[in-house]
């Protein structure tokens, strides 16, 4: 039922939101530059790697050594609007349609985090990653990594179609309130550096 829901709704959403997706892409091209899409490998179900797609919200500004400037400097005012409205997540509808992701599940994080999870935290990869999830509607980026992972595992252990519906409705409310977009002093959230140095 979950996969059928994902497949049907993602296809309908891509069609019905095509104008919004097109306008967002055009504005990003004009205000931030090219490329319009941000593409990066992330671990999905059973840690299988896939490419996740998002609309760009940051510039590619670099320092004299050629290194990217900090996120809070590269995040533009228009980029903040894109994030606050969660428009940057719209290209992930394609990931859901392909089956790499689901509408609801733990967010797909960086590949470099894989060796840093303890055994319990690694259970977040027992399900497809999601555009939204239990952690996103219970704090998003405003909570600690440990709290976020515990919420992810709680979802894995208690997942159901009706819980997914609840999370989707809660997500809509969170988007309108623009809650939990970032941690204090961060453009999004600090990097995860492991549990006392690695696996436990």
N, C-alpha and C positions, 0 to 999 in steps of 0.2 A: 504493500500500500504506500509506503514511504517513497519508494523509487518511482512509482506511477504518479504520485502527487508531484514530485520534483520535476519529472519529465514534462507533465502536462502544464504545470504552472509556469515553469521557466520558458517554455515555448510561447505561451500566451503573453507572458510579461515582456519578452523580447519584441513581440509584435506590437503590443499596445503601448510600450514605452519607447518605441523606435524614434519618435520625434524628440523626446526628452534626451535620449542617448545621443542623437545626432547633434542637437543644440549644445549639449554639454561638451561633446568632442570638439566642436567648432570653437567654443569659447576658450577651452583649454589651449587649443592651437594658437589662438590670437593673444591670449593673456600670459601663457606660461611658455609655450613653444612646442617643438616637436622633439621626440615622439609624443603622441597624445596618450598612449597606453604605457603602463608600467608592467613589465613581465618578469616574473621571478620563479625559480623552482622552489616548491614547498613539499614537505612530506604529507601524504594523504593516508588513506586506508591502508593499514598494515605497513606504514612508513614508505609506501610506494611514492616515488617522486613524480610530480606533475608541474606544469606551468600555471600559475595563478595570474589572472589579469585584473588590473585596476586602472582607473583613470588617474593620471598624474596630478599631484597637488603641490609638487615642489619643483623648483628650478634645478638646473645641473651646475650651479655655480661652484667653482673650485678655488682653492687657495693657490699660492705661488708654486707649491710643490705638486700641484695637480690632484690633490685630495679633495673630495667633496666637503663643502662647508657643513657645519652642524645643521640638523634638521630644522631647528627653530629659526635659523637664518634663511634657509631655502624655502620654507613654507610661506607662500604668498598669501595676501589677504583674500584673494579669490580662491586659493587653495583651501583656506580655512572654511569658506562658505561651502565648497564642494564636500569637505569632510563633515561639517556640521549637519548637512542634509543627507549624508551617506551616499551622495551621488558617485563617489569614487568606487563604490562597491558594485555598481550596475554591470560592468563587464563580466563579473563573476556569474551572471546568469548563464553565460556560455559555458563556464565550468560546470554548472549544475546540469545543463542540458547534456553535456558530454558524459557526465557520470563521475567526474573527478571530485565533485563536491555535492553537498546537499544544501537545502535551504537552512537546515538546523543541524548544528554539530559544533564541536570545538573548532575554534579558528585555526587555519593552517599557519604555522609559525615557521621560523627560519630553519633551514637544514642544519645549520651549525649548532642548533640547540639539541639535536638528537642524542648525542653522547652525554648530555648534561642532565637528562631526566633520571629520576630514580624509578624503581620498578613500578610504583603506583602511578606516577605521573605519566609514564609511557603508555598507560592504558588509554589515554586520549586518542590513540591511533587505532583503536579497535572498531571505530566507526568512521564514516566519511566525514571530513571536515565540513564546516558550514559557513554560510554567509553571516549568520547570526547564531548565537548559542546561549546556554544557561549562564555562562560567565558574562556575556555581553549585556544581558538584561539585569544582571546583579552587580553592576559596577564598571563593566567594560575596562577601560584603561586606568581608572581611578583606584583600582584595588591592587594588592601586591601580586606578584607572580604565584606565590604559594596559594593564596586564596583563589586565584584564577584557575590553577590546575586542579585544586580540590573540587571546584564547581564543575569543571570539565569531566572529571572522573565520576562525580555524582550523576551527571547526565548519562554517561555511559552505562552506569549501573541501574538507572531508573528510566531509561528512554522508552517512549511510547508515542504513538501517533498523536494522542491527545495532549501530551506534554509539548510536542512540537507545535501544535496549534496555539497553545498558551504562550509559548515563547515568541511566536510570530506576532501575536497581538500585542504582547509586551514590547516587542521591538519597535512597532509602529509608534507607540506612545513615547518611547525613549528617543526616537528620531525627532519627533516634534518638540521634545523638551531639550534636545541637544545635551544630554547628560553623559558624563564619563568619557568624553572625547579624549582627554589626555590626563596624565599625571601632573601634579604640581611641578612647574618648572621645566616641563618637557613638551616637545611638539606632539608626541604620542605617548610613548612609554619607555622607560629605561630598558636596556638590553638585559636578557636573562643570563646570569653568570653561573648558574648551577647551584646545587645543594651542597654547600661546604666543599666545593671544588669538583663535583662530578657525581657519578652514580653512587647510590647507597645500597 
